[in-house]
Amino acid sequence: MAAGGGISVWIINVCAVVLLLNVFATASGDALGVKFGYTGPVGPNRWGSLSPTFSACSSGKSQSPINIISDNCAVNKKLKPLIMQYNHTEVATLVDNGFNVGIKYGDNAGSLIVDGKTYNFKQMHWHSPSEHIIDGTQYAAELHLVHFADDNTIAVLAILFHLGHPDPLMTKLQNKLNELARDVATQKETQVQLGTIDTHEIRKHSHKYYTYTGSLTTPPCSEIVSWYILGKVRSISREQVEALRAPLVSTCKRNARPVQPLNGRQIQMYEVQAN
């Protein structure tokens, strides 16, 4: 009995590792080897039928993104500020995933601490236009900072951008983005080394955020994500949005999944109260 129990636990642990690797591959751009896009026969309405591993995209009840109606959000006084412990320097790689542009980090990029639970910062990527919508407004772009915990759950910190002044981080990446677009066009490389990047500058204050339980917004749409959408909308230029789209395949130039039903989920809000 003990031996059988040990084998069962081992199998469960192996399955958990495989799931995490699959989810991390998808979040990093592999998509489990199945092509998907945002238009036509590989668009969001068809994701659930492209592969058995994508079934949650059509059958899931806790899918992302969503339309956040601020008047319907519950202010939760038990919520705490998000603790963003991003390091001052980290070696990073700018990557064209085909369906988005992102940055991969090593093992020491930092962490996000939510109510005492630590999520390790692994990668970030952009969507344009935004995936999450607030009070019916869709923004020019959305940045997702992806964090993994030891229990295989994911926390994604989302930052929305409206069109306006250039984003300082994007300005620093502009030359590398141009290089990536050239390499992709000539089929040379789909990634560019950034060298040492200051992840400390990515840290954003959380005077207000929305949170809910949801899923990955790309296949396999796994429902293992805690979302934290910052209330402060930042600025990005039209040229920067175009630079984010330039390396992408034709079916992914506008890479925002449509909003999904809440299905009874409650969106909670944290906000610093003025004295």
Buried (B, 14 or more C-beta within 10 A) or exposed (E): EEEEEEEEEEEEEEEEEEBBEBBBEBBBBBBBEBEBBBEEEBBBEBBBEBBEBBBBBBEBEBBBBBBBEEEEBEEEEEBEEBBBBBBEEBBBBBBBBBBBBBBBBEEEBBBBBBEEBBBBBBBBBBBBBBBBBBEEEBBBBBBBBBBBBEEBBBBBBBBBBBEEEBBEBBEEBEEBBBBBBBBBEEEEBBBBEBEEBBBBEBBBEBEEBBBBBBBBBBBBBBBBBBBBBBBEBBBBBEEBBEBBBBBBBEBBBEBBBEBBEBEEBEBBBBBEEEE
